[in-house]
Amino acid sequence: MKKVYVEDIRPGDRINELFVLAEKTVSRKKDGKPFLNLTLADKTGRVKAVVWDNVQQISTAAETGDFIQVLGGAGEYRGSVQITVKEVQPVAAESIDLRDFLPASGKNPEQMFERLVNLCATIKNNHLKRFFDVLWGDSDLVEGFKTAPAAKMMHHAYLGGLLEHTLSMAMLADKVATHYGGVDRDLLLAGTVVHDIGKINELEYNHRIDYTDQGRLLSHIVIGVQIVDEKISQLPEFPLSLADQLKHMIISHHGEKQFGSPELPKTLEAVLLHYLDAIDSRMNAIRQFMAADDPDSDWTGYHRLLERHFFKGRWKEIQG
């Protein structure tokens, strides 16, 4: 069990702790003897480390991306904390709580998933009801859906982020569906639930959040369509038109071709899905930016991607 995090380490501390080995490079001292430069990481950040002794043994003990138990001591080098490593032991990934090493949603994934399943249970279309019976019957998919982040950086970029984002959007879809005439509430809700489902395989989140090879080659849009196709193939009476409309919502939810959507939204449900996605992702990104900013300031720093400062006065009162 991890007890000390990177942000807590101070010069003079004795270290006997779990980290993920983020980087490892071999360098040479002036006398030609090797030493190791390491970067150790957890959910709070990264810290530099150096190995002077038993270099060969420690170098072969673990590879980049492995979880390791580190024994050593913390000092200071050029104004920053640096750990001098004495021993390293590999730790089985199965024994690790990923939430010690990656940021995670503050909400309970089991409770979020239960709420989402209950929303899906209100769908009246028999074909879509059977579709979700098959989808939620895939235990591996469900586990990934509960754990996956929704993005690498921009929004909901933490464990459980995909589920949190999807549930939030589904709740919005449930409210919006009856506001506009001609909207198929069942289809809107179904499309909302599966619009980002490809991120289960687009992103890897074992010791860091990054893109998988499949994610880089295909994108979550293509992967999502593949997942939906595979589930629908188990339902031989599923209407082709309904399948096409459901998959259209996946391929068009980014709204513009320049943002990765092969097609523009062409149904009422697809248009609503696109804007609900934009609302929820943008609100999360702004709230995360505010939370990470100077708590004593009424205005945030400049957000480069959104090209503005954000006023925190009222938000600070609510958070307080």
TIPA-258738 format. One line per 8 residues: their letters; for each residue x, y, z of C-alpha. Coordinates in Angstrom, 2 decimals. Example, Ala and Ser with C-alpha at 12.3 -4.5 7.8 and 13.67 -1.06 7.14 Angstrom:
% residues 2
as	12.30:-4.50:7.80 | 13.67:-1.06:7.14 .
% end
This chain:
% residues 320
mkkvyved	0.00:0.00:0.00 | 1.39:3.36:-1.03 | 1.87:5.80:1.85 | 4.15:8.60:0.60 | 3.56:10.49:-2.64 | 6.00:12.47:-4.76 | 4.58:15.80:-3.63 | 5.30:14.86:0.02 .
irpgdrin	9.00:13.99:-0.40 | 11.49:16.38:1.18 | 15.32:16.36:1.30 | 16.49:14.17:4.17 | 13.57:11.71:3.93 | 14.26:7.98:3.96 | 12.47:6.35:1.02 | 10.84:2.92:1.00 .
elfvlaek	7.96:3.41:-1.38 | 6.09:2.34:-4.52 | 6.55:4.27:-7.76 | 6.15:3.72:-11.45 | 9.42:3.86:-13.37 | 8.66:6.62:-15.86 | 12.14:6.98:-17.40 | 15.48:5.15:-17.23 .
tvsrkkdg	18.73:6.16:-18.92 | 22.31:4.98:-18.49 | 24.99:7.67:-18.24 | 28.74:7.67:-17.58 | 30.75:9.30:-14.84 | 34.05:11.02:-15.66 | 35.91:7.81:-14.90 | 33.76:5.95:-17.43 .
kpflnltl	31.78:3.98:-14.88 | 28.00:3.79:-15.51 | 25.24:5.28:-13.39 | 21.48:5.46:-13.86 | 19.21:8.46:-14.16 | 15.63:7.55:-13.26 | 12.33:9.38:-13.18 | 9.88:8.03:-10.60 .
adktgrvk	6.21:8.94:-10.72 | 2.83:8.66:-9.04 | -0.45:10.55:-9.33 | 1.02:13.69:-7.71 | 3.98:14.15:-10.03 | 7.49:13.04:-10.90 | 10.81:13.05:-9.07 | 14.34:12.52:-10.39 .
avvwdnvq	16.44:9.70:-8.98 | 19.99:8.48:-9.45 | 21.68:5.10:-8.98 | 25.42:5.11:-8.25 | 25.93:1.55:-7.01 | 24.74:-1.86:-8.23 | 23.93:-0.20:-11.52 | 23.73:-3.36:-13.62 .
qistaaet	21.58:-5.22:-11.13 | 19.13:-2.34:-10.66 | 19.05:-1.55:-14.39 | 17.90:-5.07:-15.21 | 15.42:-5.25:-12.33 | 12.77:-3.13:-14.03 | 11.88:-1.51:-17.34 | 10.14:1.75:-18.12 .
gdfiqvlg	6.50:1.47:-17.16 | 7.07:-1.09:-14.41 | 5.91:-0.62:-10.84 | 8.82:-0.76:-8.39 | 9.52:-0.61:-4.68 | 12.35:1.87:-4.15 | 14.69:1.96:-1.15 | 16.93:5.00:-0.77 .
gageyrgs	17.13:8.53:0.50 | 16.01:11.95:-0.68 | 18.46:14.79:-1.15 | 18.63:17.99:-3.15 | 20.28:18.60:-6.51 | 20.21:21.95:-8.31 | 17.33:23.17:-6.20 | 15.09:20.13:-6.68 .
vqitvkev	14.47:16.94:-4.74 | 16.46:13.96:-5.98 | 16.37:10.40:-4.65 | 19.53:8.35:-4.35 | 18.39:4.79:-4.97 | 19.98:1.88:-3.12 | 17.63:-0.97:-4.03 | 14.80:-1.63:-6.47 .
qpvaaesi	12.30:-4.47:-6.43 | 9.70:-5.02:-9.18 | 6.07:-5.15:-8.02 | 3.32:-7.08:-9.81 | 0.87:-4.76:-11.54 | -2.04:-6.88:-10.28 | -1.27:-5.81:-6.71 | -1.30:-2.10:-7.53 .
dlrdflpa	-4.15:0.34:-6.98 | -3.99:2.44:-10.15 | -5.55:5.36:-8.32 | -2.24:5.79:-6.50 | -0.51:6.45:-9.80 | -3.10:8.15:-11.98 | -5.62:10.88:-11.22 | -9.10:9.49:-10.64 .
sgknpeqm	-12.66:10.71:-10.55 | -13.82:11.78:-7.12 | -17.10:9.96:-7.74 | -17.82:6.31:-6.98 | -17.61:4.31:-10.25 | -20.04:1.63:-9.07 | -22.65:4.20:-8.15 | -22.16:6.07:-11.43 .
ferlvnlc	-22.47:2.88:-13.44 | -25.63:1.87:-11.58 | -27.21:5.23:-12.39 | -26.26:4.87:-16.04 | -27.68:1.34:-16.27 | -30.88:2.55:-14.62 | -31.19:5.31:-17.21 | -30.71:2.79:-20.01 .
atiknnhl	-33.45:0.66:-18.45 | -35.93:3.47:-19.16 | -35.45:3.01:-22.93 | -38.68:1.69:-24.44 | -37.42:0.64:-27.88 | -37.10:-3.15:-27.63 | -34.18:-3.33:-30.07 | -32.18:-0.78:-28.10 .
krffdvlw	-33.11:-2.44:-24.80 | -31.74:-5.75:-26.11 | -28.66:-3.95:-27.41 | -27.85:-2.71:-23.90 | -28.51:-6.15:-22.44 | -25.75:-7.45:-24.72 | -23.47:-4.45:-24.12 | -23.66:-4.57:-20.33 .
gdsdlveg	-23.36:-8.35:-20.44 | -19.76:-7.99:-21.61 | -17.92:-7.94:-18.27 | -14.54:-6.96:-19.76 | -16.10:-4.04:-21.60 | -17.96:-2.91:-18.48 | -14.76:-3.01:-16.42 | -12.97:-0.90:-19.02 .
fktapaak	-15.93:1.47:-19.21 | -15.80:2.04:-15.44 | -12.04:2.64:-15.44 | -11.09:4.44:-18.65 | -10.39:8.17:-18.83 | -12.31:10.22:-21.37 | -9.21:11.92:-22.77 | -5.46:12.18:-22.43 .
mmhhaylg	-5.45:15.84:-21.43 | -8.38:18.11:-22.27 | -11.37:16.91:-20.22 | -12.20:14.10:-17.79 | -8.55:13.01:-18.16 | -8.55:10.69:-15.17 | -9.59:7.17:-14.21 | -13.37:6.92:-14.31 .
gllehtls	-13.54:10.00:-16.51 | -15.26:8.22:-19.40 | -18.05:6.95:-17.15 | -18.39:10.32:-15.40 | -18.59:12.14:-18.74 | -21.05:9.64:-20.22 | -23.36:9.68:-17.20 | -23.38:13.48:-17.11 .
mamladkv	-24.26:13.63:-20.79 | -26.93:10.93:-20.44 | -28.59:12.91:-17.66 | -28.53:16.01:-19.86 | -29.94:14.02:-22.80 | -32.77:12.78:-20.61 | -33.71:16.38:-19.79 | -33.28:17.81:-23.30 .
athyggvd	-35.02:15.04:-25.24 | -38.56:16.15:-24.32 | -37.85:19.85:-24.84 | -37.68:19.66:-28.64 | -40.38:18.07:-30.77 | -39.43:15.26:-33.12 | -36.51:13.98:-31.06 | -36.28:10.22:-30.50 .
rdlllagt	-35.48:10.12:-26.79 | -34.45:6.45:-26.85 | -32.05:6.96:-29.75 | -30.57:10.13:-28.24 | -29.95:8.37:-24.93 | -28.47:5.28:-26.60 | -26.17:7.33:-28.82 | -25.04:9.40:-25.85 .
vvhdigki	-24.08:6.28:-23.90 | -21.98:4.77:-26.71 | -20.60:7.92:-28.37 | -17.17:7.61:-26.69 | -17.14:3.89:-25.94 | -14.15:3.38:-28.25 | -11.99:5.21:-25.71 | -11.90:1.99:-23.71 .
neleynhr	-9.37:0.77:-26.29 | -8.13:4.09:-27.68 | -6.40:4.99:-24.43 | -4.06:3.03:-22.19 | -4.20:3.78:-18.51 | -2.09:1.22:-16.66 | 0.64:3.57:-15.41 | 0.01:6.67:-17.51 .
idytdqgr	-2.70:8.03:-19.77 | -1.65:7.82:-23.41 | -2.85:6.50:-26.75 | -2.63:2.83:-27.60 | -1.34:1.71:-31.00 | -4.93:0.88:-31.93 | -6.06:4.30:-30.76 | -3.49:6.10:-32.88 .
llshivig	-4.24:3.95:-35.93 | -8.04:3.95:-35.77 | -9.30:6.58:-33.27 | -12.07:6.04:-30.75 | -14.68:6.84:-33.40 | -13.76:3.84:-35.57 | -13.22:1.62:-32.53 | -16.61:2.66:-31.15 .
vqivdeki	-18.37:1.77:-34.38 | -16.61:-1.61:-34.34 | -17.83:-2.29:-30.80 | -21.41:-1.34:-31.66 | -21.29:-3.45:-34.84 | -20.04:-6.46:-32.89 | -22.86:-6.19:-30.34 | -25.53:-5.63:-32.97 .
sqlpefpl	-24.29:-8.71:-34.85 | -25.57:-10.72:-31.87 | -29.07:-9.31:-32.50 | -30.12:-10.63:-35.94 | -33.45:-8.74:-35.94 | -31.89:-5.35:-35.18 | -33.17:-2.90:-37.86 | -30.48:-1.72:-40.30 .
sladqlkh	-31.79:1.87:-40.28 | -31.64:2.05:-36.49 | -28.12:0.64:-36.51 | -27.04:3.22:-39.08 | -28.52:6.10:-37.08 | -26.85:4.88:-33.88 | -23.46:4.57:-35.59 | -23.97:7.95:-37.31 .
miishhge	-24.14:9.53:-33.86 | -20.72:8.10:-33.05 | -19.03:9.18:-36.27 | -20.50:12.70:-36.21 | -20.29:13.65:-32.53 | -17.21:15.86:-32.95 | -19.39:18.06:-35.13 | -16.88:19.05:-37.81 .
kqfgspel	-14.68:17.10:-40.20 | -11.70:19.21:-39.17 | -12.19:17.93:-35.59 | -12.19:14.28:-36.60 | -15.78:13.48:-37.51 | -16.05:11.65:-40.87 | -19.57:13.10:-41.25 | -21.40:16.16:-39.98 .
pktleavl	-24.38:15.53:-37.66 | -27.39:14.90:-39.93 | -30.16:13.90:-37.53 | -31.76:15.81:-34.69 | -30.34:13.28:-32.23 | -26.81:13.58:-33.67 | -26.94:17.39:-33.53 | -28.08:17.35:-29.91 .
lhyldaid	-25.43:14.78:-29.01 | -22.68:16.95:-30.49 | -23.70:20.00:-28.47 | -24.23:18.03:-25.26 | -20.72:16.61:-25.69 | -19.31:20.09:-26.23 | -21.10:21.47:-23.16 | -20.04:18.71:-20.79 .
srmnairq	-16.43:18.46:-21.96 | -15.94:22.24:-21.91 | -17.47:22.67:-18.46 | -15.27:19.93:-17.04 | -12.14:21.39:-18.61 | -12.87:24.86:-17.22 | -13.71:23.57:-13.75 | -10.51:21.51:-13.65 .
fmaaddpd	-8.53:24.57:-14.75 | -10.12:26.67:-12.02 | -9.46:24.01:-9.37 | -5.76:23.84:-10.27 | -5.32:27.62:-10.23 | -4.21:29.94:-7.41 | -6.97:29.61:-4.78 | -6.46:33.18:-3.56 .
sdwtgyhr	-7.11:34.82:-6.92 | -10.54:35.80:-8.26 | -9.29:35.26:-11.82 | -7.49:32.29:-13.30 | -4.32:32.49:-15.30 | -4.59:32.60:-19.07 | -5.97:29.43:-20.65 | -4.02:29.09:-23.89 .
llerhffk	-6.37:26.71:-25.68 | -9.53:28.62:-24.73 | -7.74:31.99:-25.08 | -9.11:33.72:-22.00 | -8.99:34.17:-18.23 | -11.91:32.85:-16.15 | -13.59:34.64:-13.25 | -13.66:32.49:-10.11 .
grwkeiqg	-15.46:34.74:-7.63 | -18.82:32.97:-7.53 | -17.23:29.55:-8.19 | -14.92:30.04:-5.18 | -17.92:30.78:-2.93 | -19.69:27.62:-4.08 | -16.58:25.48:-3.63 | -15.97:26.94:-0.21 .
% end
